Amino acid sequence: MRLSELPTGEKAYILKVHGSGAFRKRLLEMGFVRGEEVKSILNAPLKDPIKYRIMGYEVSLRRSEAVMIEISMLEEDVLSFPAGQTEKEEPDVLAEHMQPEYNRRQRRRRGHFHHDSSHRFIRVALVGNPNSGKTSLFNLASGAHEHVGNYGGVTVDSKIGRFYHKDYTIELVDLPGTYSLSAYTPEERYVRNYLVKEQPDMVINVVGASVLERNLYLTTELMDMGVPMVIALNMYDELEQSGSTFDYLALSRMIGIPIVPTVAKRGQGIPELLDEVIKKYEGEDKREQARIPYGRVLERAIELMEREFTNVDISWLHLPLRYLCIKLLEGDKEIEEMIGGLSKRDEIFACRDKERVYIEKLLREDAESAFANARYGFIEGALKETLIEKSNIHNKTRILDAIVTNKYIGFPIFFLFMWIMFEATFRLGEYPMQGIEWLVDTTGNFIRSNMANGPLKDLLVEGIIGGVGGVIVFLPNIVILYLFIAFMEDSGYMARAAFIMDKVMHKMGLHGKSFIPLLMGFGCNVPAILSTRTIESRNSRMITMLIVPFMSCSARLPVYLLFAGTFFSRYAGLVLLGLYATGILLAVLSARLFRRFLFKEEDTPFVMELPPYRLPTFKSVVIHMWDRSYQYLKKIGGPILIASIIIWFLGYFPQNPSLAEDRVAEHQEQSYIGQIGKCIEPVMRPLGFDWKISVSLLSGMAAKEIVISTMGVLYTGDDSNQASLQQRLLAETHADGTPVFTPLVVLGFLLFVLIYFPCIATIAAIKEESGSWKWALFSIFYSTGLAWMVAFLVHWIGNLWI
């Protein structure tokens, strides 16, 4: 029987994971090993993927992938299933496998623990599973304000923070979340390469207390690497609330590693954790880390592999010999490439191949499965002695999932939430927006009334206040938008959105995980593009990267709010939702196009942990909102201010005294910016755009907010016309008296802003993540060409019908 056939609500036991490659490896790492109990929880609204519970946590698999897992409804079948000598070992076997002399030898070779006590600097790396709370711990310990979300893949690069603790300067490095230290995904390679090349003084292994068995798998790999570490038993409050009891001190004695309970979101246990780090660093903790016992067959293979390295210099690899041999036996491609440069590589690979055959013959399973099984056997044996687990049903999560992922109301709830978000962004933000607008107008009028005429007065009123003031009024809307995004991320709903959308994403040729970067793109495209690193498939990663710019980031929001609120005030919320929906539709169509013509179809497995729902803390939401608002204010005080001054300068000069009476109209046309606008106007005229609109769009290539600041300068008032920018846009007419901004022109303009040229920062992120300028340039030309085509069709078809 296969896992895909398991009825909802039923449980079974895993016999074997079929297939090969990265997907199979990921399943083994996440606990899908022989003998584990697995339960089918629910189906997504479109019947795919399926949510399963294993090892106390929830994970999603597509049916096409669940069919690769062989199961039995009877536990007795696991015992009779041919498996050779890989029975799970009890922790009392641990003592005979401890080899202090081996550990000391590895410690000396790696250069750990032997420090000059006068050196008061410690570099500490945070390593843990996705959603284990690493970034929360990083923020509380270092005082940094990194983004925290209740789903995997928040940290997509290392973050560094420095702080002082007990006369020590501690540099804390937050590494991406990873389930193992294999080399199958970008984050796994990044973390392992960092540990090998940078060799931090200490590692804090962040372990989620509510998912101990799965989280400790990474701990066993760190133990194999011989890195000095302290374990942060994070989210310990959730374990206590479940009624379970855990003798972590006993486990600490067994494995020879300090364990400190923490609740990172509240700062509990962090001082004690740092104390243990310093004690370990100073050598006060004399315990030796245990060595993972792999059983007779695997230990024999490791020993024979180690003999092949006799008289071979591997010091330049900065890895323990035992770890190298284990990874070679597992078939780790990156380790194979490293060994490929050694003089005895042929003998080493020949021995490895022979031992892999030997393992499979005796154990009736491949070496990769055998090592994963042995690690989980070690973990289960240790937890059997130290953990008394109560029924962990997660009633709150089960009830909420039954509602938000329901096949009938799952999608309506998602779209309702989106509509509420956009409506609240517009409606609630209108009141503080009016207050800021009044303050901007008052400041402008004060300067007009009390300052002598001249270029400086014009610069202040028309350039700085007109340009920057036109953008800063939308700060409340940005804050409200990020409030909703922060709630979705911190509560765990973001992962559910990916779950229910996987079937749709799969039809696009993408992974369900692609939905998370796309949803993050509503906030800012740059971190959304960086977060595509969590997608294992390169082709899916590239397609996601190229369609992220179609997600309406917060930089476009001021443009939407200005024009939707001015010209479609009664239906502003629906217009806003329509623009976001259009971006999603164009992303879908573009993804299908890219999959067909640019990137070949490939396996895009959907394996994603579904974290339990958590009520976001007030502090985390405020930090999230403040950080994003601060970035917005920095942009206003930096590039937007500079751009406003440049636009004002180009519109103010050259001066023509004969046109002083009518400078707002004819003078601007003859200014430098007017000349630029006239040059590009023929290209934009078929869309109904005049030269001012064209120049605004041109300036918006740097950052979309600059579109508004440019308009604030171009559509400026004089001493007799001090109306707001909205009123000036409504009053703008052509020479023949017809309005410039007709509904068709406004609609075409909004769609053009939605689609065209991603901002400079986004282009740089695409170049960095794709590793080539080719795809960055492709994104520029494709999006701008598509924007022109869509705006042209709106203008042309609209004129035919209206």
Secondary structure, 3 states (H helix, E strand, C coil): CEHHHCCCCCEEEEEEECCCHHHHHHHHHCCCCCCCEEEEEEECCCCCCEEEEECCEEEEECHHHHCCEEEECCCHHHHHCCCCCCCCCCHHHHHHHCCHHHHHHHHHHHCCCCCCCCCCEEEEEEEECCCCCHHHHHHHHHCCCCCCCCCCCCCCCCEEEEEEECCEEEEEEECCCCCCCCCCCHHHHHHHHHHHHCCCCEEEEEEEHHHHHHHHHHHHHHHHHCCCEEEEEECHHHHHHCCCEECHHHHHHHHCCCEEECEHHHCECHHHHHHHHHHHHHCCCCCCCCCCCCHHHHHHHHHHHHHHCCCCCCHHHCCCHHHHHHHHHHCCHHHHHHHCCCCCHHHHHHHHHHHHHHHHHHHCCCHHHHHHHHHHHHHHHHHHHHEECCCCCCHHHHHHHHHHCCCCCHHHHHHHHHHHHHHHHHHHHHHHHHHHHHHHHHHHHHHHHHCCCCHHHHHHHHHHHHHHHHHHCCHHHHHHHHHHHHHHHHHCHHHHHHHHHHHHHHHCCCCHHHHHHHHHCCCCHHHHHHHHHHCCCHHHHHHHHHHHHHCCCCCCHHHHHHHHHHHCHHHHHHHHHHHHHHHHHHHHHHHHHHHHHCCCCCCCCCCEEECCCCCCCHHHHHHHHHHHHHHHHHHHHHHHHHHHHHHHHHHHCCCCHHHHHHHHHHHHHHCHHHHHHHHHHHHHHHHCCCHHHHHHHHHCCCCCHHHHHHHHHHCCCCCCCCCCHHHHHHHCECCCCCECCCHHHHHHHHHHHHHCCCCHHHHHHHHHHHCCHHHHHHHHHHHHHHHHHHHHHHHHHHHHHC
